[in-house]
Every structure is written in C-alpha cells, then in structure tokens.
C-alpha cells in the first residue's frame, strides 16, 4: 500500500531523497551514490561492489509490492523504506533474504552496509522474532 498514491513508484511524498542521500554520504562503506530516478539508486561500496537500491515510502511493503517493484526496476540488491511511519512485512523480509535481496529501514540499511552478506543483517529486535 502506497503512502500517498496508488501508482508506482511510491517514492518520497515530496519526490526527494535528501535524508537517504545524507545518511549514505556519511557512511564509511559508501564510496559513491548516483540517483537513477523514481527512487532507484546505484550505490558503490568502498569495496567496489555496486548495489542497486530502491528507496520508497510505502506504508506497508509486502511481497506484492516487491513483485511490482521488480517488474518496474529490474534486478535489485536492496529496498529501503524511507519513512519512520512506514514499514515492511516479515514475509517480504524472509522472501527477499532467501534470494539475497535486503529489505530495510534506513537505520537497518546503515548497519547492513557493514556486512558482506548485507541481506542477512538482523537487528536485535528481529533476532528476538526469529
């Protein structure tokens, strides 16, 4: 379910990603970040690895939203939910983890970028759930 509109890409309500871009510019493992449009970014890690990241503001990001996102964006490495009042389902987190795609809030993504297998990053609250 989109935060404020029904049509894809459910990007930030004002179409800007400054908060995400600012956080990534401060991260020690991010070498470069290029906005590709409609919430899609190419992030280059210090290691040289390139990640395709979709940033959205979807009230509840689930498996159906993931499928639609892949139809529009193609291959992705990570999906980042950009709002504190939005989130994702356990089902999409587990589904994506199985295919090595990470689903995160911005804070979770900041931690995940410190791992080679970033899609497996688990915050303490999620460890309890598992």
N, C-alpha and C positions, 0 to 999 in steps of 0.2 A: 504494500500500500504506500503510495507516494505521500510525501509530506504535505504538498500543496497542489499537486496536479496529477492527472491521470496518465498523461503521455510520458513516454521515455524522453529524457534520461533521469528524471528525479534529482536533478542537480541541486546545489545550494539554492535556497529560496531567492537569493539576490544574484545568482549566477556567478558568484565569486568564490574563490577558494583560498583567500588570503590566510586564514587560520591554519589550514593544512600546509600551505606553502611555507609559512613562517616556521612551523614546527619542523618541517623537513630541512629547512635551511640551517637549523640549529643542531641537527642530529649528526653525530660524529661519523656515522657509517653511510651517510648520503653524500655522494660526490656531485651529483647534478640532478636537476628536476626540470622536465620540459612538459608544459601543458599542451596536450594534443587537441583539446576541445571537448565540450559536453561531459566534463568530469573525468576524462581519461588523461592519465599522466604516464610519462616514461621516467622512471626513477633509476638512476645509475648509482649503485653502491660503490663504496671505496674499493671493494674487491674487484670491481669491473663488471659485476653481474648486473644485467638490465632487468628491471621489473616493470610490467605493465600493470598499473594500479587504477582502479575505478573508484572515484570518490563520489558518494551520493548522500542525499538526505532523504532516506526512505523511512517512513515511520516504523515499519516492521519489515526488515529484509528477510525474505524466506526463499525456499527453493524455487518457487515460481518466478520471483524477481531475479534470482540468479540465472535461470534459464533465459529469461528475456534479455538480461544484460549480456550474456554470452552471444546471443543472436545479433545484438547491435554492435558489440565491441570486439568480438572475436576472442582470441586467447587472452587470458588474464592471469596474473600471478597473485593479485590481492584485491580485495574490496574493502574500502574503508568507509564506515558510517561517520559522517562529519558532525553530527549534532548530538548533544548530550541528551536530548529528549527522544532520540530515535535509537533503534537497535536492530538486532538480528535474532533469528530463531536458533535454538540448539540444533535443529535438524539441518539448517543450511551450513552451520559451522562444521558439523560432523561430515556432511556430504562433501563439502569443499576440501576439508582436511584429507579425505580419502583420495582425492585427485590432486593433492599438493597445491591447493589454492587457499590462501589465508583470508579469513573474514574477521575484521577487527573494528573496534572503535579507534579513534586517533591515538589515545593513550596506549592501547594494546599494541598498535602498529609500531609505536616508538620502541617498545620493548622487543617486539618480534624482529625488528631490523638488526638486533644484536646477535641473531642466530643464523647459521647457515640454512637450517631447516625451519625458516620463519613461520611456515604454515602450521607447525606443531606447537607454536608458542602458546602457553597456557598461563593465565593469571591465577593468583591464589584462589580467588572465588570459584573459578572454573574447576580447579583441582578438586575442590570440595564436591562439586556436582558430579565429577567423573568418579 
